[in-house]
Amino acid sequence: MSHSEEAATLKHVDQIISPEWMIPVSSKGKRNVKALTGLSIAINHNKIVAIEPTPRLFKHYTTDSHTELPNQALLPGFVNCHTHAAMSLFKGLSDDLPLMMWLENHIWPAERKWVDDAFCEDGVTLAIAEMLLSGTTCFNDMYFQPNMTAKVAQKLGVRATIGMLMFDFPSAWGSGWEDYLKKGLSLRDDYKHSELLTFAFAPHAPYTVSDEPLSKIATLSNELSLPVHMHVHETAHEIKESLSQHGKRPLKRLQELELVNPNLIAVHVTQLHRNEIETIASHGVSVVHCPQSNMKLASGISPVQDLLTAEINVALGTDGNASNNDLNMFSEMKTASLLSKVYTGSAQACSAADILYSATMGGAKALGMEKLCGSIEVGKAADLTAIDLNTIQAQPLYDPVSQIVYTAGREQVSHVWVNGRLQVENGHLCRLDNSQLISMAKNWRDKIQHSKANA
């Protein structure tokens, strides 16, 4: 075959990425979380079409866009499985308080005063910028005005699961649980053709949503095959109140309402008995661990290693910026691993591979997206994050997986792709302006601060 004939047989693709290390993660399990060298990936029409040794890949594919990433690790984009994105504008507003005091005396009053479409649009934009710069390509959100979360995520090209929020009480988004449900399902219909947006029922918590709407959600979740994203067993106070009001622990109540099944994404889960771990495992529930928020609000510690041992799918989330106070999955990973080690008394608990899997594939599985994202595999969306390991803090480098979990920081994120589209290049946002974001955040701070001073 002549050179011209050989060139004619090459398949042209949108882009090829050649990193120093690739950490595919793999949908086959955490034991496959390891760094590989000498590989490149080909991307076409937003999908990964090939993963091969670099010389071989270039024998089959050609491109006009070849990104070489020397000294960098390419891994699946992080899946932040629990956020309240718009709360970025409340970051640092009321710190160092226990959960219920924080909510009832500070956050809920601030929300009643400030939360509307404009607030949520700006708050979500700020949150997405922070998440992209931290290597997050997909987030699972629960907050008021989900119409604005959907609008901003779609506009900026970020993958998101939009929570169809529900409370018993009225808010800026709904007048009661039936109104919340109607608006949520209507919003889902508006975006039914979106490549980037999926939806989940998002009843806030067992203590804010009564039996009738929870039972309705259980039925609809089963009929529509949609996840149910919910705070569950977040604090000891929640358990005490449930026993007082319902005569049973929240998980038991949810089980009787037929919500404890593979569609349930139970967030926080710091208060568990052994039999409850067995219930979660046998019913295929996913748990989202938010260690830094739980620590900051003194909510408790989720027994993550026990969950993993029981083969429960564990994802990671940051929670909202008002209770963390960041959306940084790097610090969440390190905290999750170290907290589990001291909690169990075992240095082997929650290994780096366990935690990196939870931050990527674990989140994708919880959201029902395991065939779409969460790992670098042929046929999946090109949701990718590159991390520069040629830094002082990363040296000497023996194991990239360990270094990413225990040493790396978000300042080392160099490139981020969502659905094959470059969102961060050389550490800079491609579609958002830093100075404009900072100015917008300062304007909100001034308004909120002035209002508090004159209250």
N, C-alpha and C positions, 0 to 999 in steps of 0.2 A: 504494500500500500504506500502510495506517495505521501509526502508531507501534506500536500493540499487536500488529498482524499482523507487523511487521518484527521485534519482540522475540521473537515466538513462533518465528520461523525460526532464531534464533540457537542454536547448539549449545553446551550447557553442558559445560565441561571442569573437571577437578580444579584446575588452576592455570595461571596465565599469568605469565611472567617477562619483564620489560622492562629490559634493561641499556642502559648508555650505548654500549658496544661489544659486538659478538658476534664471536668468532673460531671459526667452525664447524670449522676444520681440513679437513674433507672427506676422504672415502675415495678421492677421485680423485687425491690426491698432494700433495706438499709445496708445489707451486707455487700451491696454492689456500689456503695459510695466510696469511690477511690479516684485518685488523679491519674489520668492517662496522658501520655506524651505522643507527639508526632502525628496528631490527627487534625483534620480540617473538616468543616461542615459546609455544605452547599444549601442555600436557601432560595426558594423560588415561590412566588405568589404567597408569601408570608409563612410558608411551611418549610420544615427541614426535609430536604429530599435525599441527602446523602451524608454519611459520616464515614470517612475513610482515611487511611494514611495519606498524608498530604501529596506525595508524588503520584500515588495512584489516583487520587481524586482529580488531579489536574490532567490526567490522561482521559478522563471521561467528561469533564465539565470545563466550561470557559465562562468568564464573567468580566464585566466592566468595573466591578466594585469588589476589590480584594482587600480585606482588612487584616493586617498582620498584627498580632498582639504578643510581641516578645516579652518574656518575664511576667506574663499575665495568665491568670486562670479564668477560663470560661465555664460558667455554671448556669443552671436554670435560674431565671429571675426568682427572687423571693416572693412567696405568697403570704401576705400579711392577713391572717385569717380572722382578725377582729379589730375593727376600727370604728371610731366615731369621727370621721374625717373633718367635718366642719368645725368641730370643737378646737381645732388648731387656734382659732381666734380667742379661746379662753385659756391658752397655755400660761401657766403660772398665776392665774387669777386668784386662786384660793388654795394654797398648798398646806401640807402638814396637818391634815384633818382626817378623822375616820370617815369611812364611806358615807354613812347615812347623814352625818352632820354636814359633810361636804356637799352632798346632793341637796338635802332639804333646805339648808340655810344659805347656800351660795350658788350652786350650779343651776338648780331648777328656777330660782328667782331670776338669775341672769338670762336663762333661756326664755322665760316668759317675756322679758323685756326686749331682748335683742334678736331672737331667732326669727328670720323671715327668709325669703328667697335670696335677697342680696347678701345677707350674712352668710348663708350656706354656700352660695356660689363662690364667694371670696375665700371662705374657710376651706372648702374642698380644693380649690386651686392651690392654695398655700400648702395643703397637706400632700397633694399629688406631687408638687415640686420637691418637697422634702423626701417623699418615698422614692421617687425616681433617682434622686441623687444618692440614695441609700441602697440602690440595687433592687428595689421592689417593683415588680411588673404587674402584680395583681393584688387587689385588696377586697376584703369582704366587709361591707359597711352596714352600720345600723345607726340611723339618725333621722331627725326631722327633715322635712323637705327633700325626700329622696329623689324627687324630680330634678333638683339642682345637682345632686351627686351624679345622677345619670347623665344629665346634660354636659357637665364639665368633663367627666371621664370619657364620654363619647367624643367630645370636641378635641380633647388633648390626646386621644388615641391610647388610653390606658385600659387594661382589662380590670373589670370590677364585677363583683356580685352586689347587687343593690338590694338592701334590706327593705321589705315591705313592712315598715314599722307599725307596731300596734301597742296601744295602752288602753286601759279602761277610761281614762280621763281625757278631756279635750286638750288640744294644743293648736299651734299655728298650722299644723298639717291635717288634723282631723277633729271632728266634733265628738266622736265616740268610736267604739271598736268596729261597728259596721261601716262607718265612713272611712276609717283607716283601711279596712279591707278592700272596699270598693275602689278607692284611689290607688292603692297598691297594685291591684290586678289590672286596672286601666293603664297605669304606667308601664307595667310589663307588656301589655299589648302594643303600646307605642314603640317599644324597642324590640319587638319580636324578631326583626330581621338583622339585628346588630351582631356583628362578629365578636364584639368585645364585651358586651354586657349580658349577664345572666341575673336571675332574681331569686331571692329566698324570702320566705316568711320570716318576720323578725319581731315576734312578741318580746317585749323588753325583758321581762322576768316573771317568775311565778307570782311575785308579790305585787306586780302592777297590772296583771292580766288575769281575769277571772275565768271560771271553768267554761262557760258557754263559748266565748271566742276561742279559747284554746282547743276545745273539742271541734269547733268548725275548722280551725287551722289543721288539725290532725287529719280530718277528712279530705280537705283540699290538697294538702301536701301529698297524701297517698294517691289521689286522683291525677294530680299534675306532675308527680315525681319531682317536687321541689324541696330543697332543704328547709329546715327550720332552725334559724340562728337565734340563740337565746342565752342570756345569763342564767346559770344554774348552779346552785350551791356555792355562791360567791363568798358568803360570810357566815360565821356562826350565828349572827343576829338573824339572818334570813331563815336559818333552820329553826331557831327558837320561835320566831313569829309564825312560821308555817305550822309548827306543832300546836301553837296556841289557837290559831284560827281554823285550821283544817284537821287537826288531830293526826297529822302525818307529815313526814319529811317531803320536801318539794319533789324529789325524784320519784317517790312513790305516787304522789299525786299526778305527775306527768305520765307515769306508766299507766295509771288507771284511766287517763284521758287518751290513751293510745298514741302518745307522742314519743315514747321511748322506742326508737327504731333506727334503721340506718340513715334516715333523713335528718335526724337530730344532730345539730352542731352545738354541743354544750360548752359554754364559755366559762372559764375560771375554775370551777369544780375544785374548790379548796377543802371542802368538808365531805369526806367520803368514809363510809364504813366498808369493811371487806365485802359484805354481801352486795353493796351498791357497785363496787368495782366489777363484781361478777355479773351483775345485771347489765351494766354498760357494755361489757365484753360480749355477753351472749346475745344482745340485741343490736350489735353493730354500730353503736353510737360513736361519733368522733368527738374528741375533746380538744378544745383550744386552750393552750397554756399561755397566760399573760404574766410572766413572773415579775417584771418590774412594777407594773401597776398594782399587782397583788401585794408586793412588798411595800410600796409607797403608801397605800391605803391601809396597811396592816390587816389585809383581808384573810391571810392564811397562805398555806403552801400546798399546791396541788401535788399529789403523790405520783409524779410522772413516771418514775422508774417502775412502780407497781403497775401503772397503766400499760407501759410498754411490755412488761413481762406477761401481762394478760392478753397481749396482742391487740390492744386497743389502738386505733389510729389516733395519733397525737399531732396536732398542728400548733403553730406558734402565732401569736398576735401581740401587737403592742398595746392594744386598747387605745383610748383617745389621748390626744396631746395634753388634755387638761389633767390627766391623772398618771402621766408617765415620766417625764414630759417630752417625749420625742417619739418618732416613728421609725426608729433605727433598729432594723432586724439584726444587725451585727451585735449590738449590746444585748439584745434580747436572747440571742443564741448563747452567748457566753454566760449570761446570768442564769439561763435555764439549766445549763450543764452544771455550773458550780453550785447552784442552790440545791439541786438534786443530790449532789455528792455529799454536801454537809447534812442534808435532811436524812439521807439513808445511812450515813456513816460509811459509805463505800466509794472509793475513788474511781471505781469502774462504772458507776451509775451514769446514765445519760452521756454516752461517749460522743465525741465530735461527730462521728458518722450518724449516730442516732439523731442528733440535734439538727445537722444540716439537712437530713432527710425530712424532719418535721417542718423545717422552714421552707421547704420546696414541695416535695411530693406529698407530704402529709397534709399540707393545706389544699393542694389540688384535689386529693381524694376526699377530703371533708366537703368540698364544694361540688363534688361530682364532676370534676374537670380532669380526672386522671388520664383521659385519652386525649386531652387537649394541651395540657401544660404540666409543669412541675418537674420535668426531666428533659434531657436532650436526647430525643429519639426520632428516628425517621417517621414522618407523618404528623408530627406534633407542630404546634405553632412555634415560631421562632421568638420565644420570650427568654431573653438571655441577659446575663450580667457578666461583665469582665472586671476582674480585680487585679490591680497592680501589686505584685509581690516583690518587686524590685525596690524595696524600701528598707530603711534602717530597722524598723520594728519587725519586719518579716525575716530578718537574717539572723543566723543561718537558717536555711530552709530545708528541712528534712521531709516534712509531710504537709503538702498544701492544704489538705482537708483540716488537719489539726490547726494549722496556722490561721486559716480563715475563721474558724470558730473561736479560738482563744486569743488571737493577736490582732487580726485585721480590723480596720475601722472603715466607716463609710467614706472617709476622705480618700480611700484607695480605690473606690469605684471609678473606673475610667470610661466604660461604655455600657450603655443599656439599650437593648432593643425590645420593643413590644410588638408582637405580631409582625416581626420582620422589619419594623420601622425604627430607625435610630432615634432615640429619645435623649440620650446623654452621650456626648462625644468629648473625649479628653477631659472628663470631669465637669463639663459645662452643659447646661440644659439647652436643647436644640430648639424648643418651641416656646419657652417662657423666658422672660427678662427678670433677672435677679433684682435689679434696682426698683423695678415697678412693683414686684412682690413685696419687697421690704417697705416701700412707701405705703402700699395698701395696708399692710399689717400695722404699721405705726398709726395710720389714720383711725383704724378700728380701736387700737389701744387708747388713743386720746379720747375718743368718744365714750368708751366704756369707763375709763378712769374718771373722766369729768362727771359722768353721771353718778358714779359711786360717791365721789367727793361731795356732790350736792344732794345726796339722798337723805 
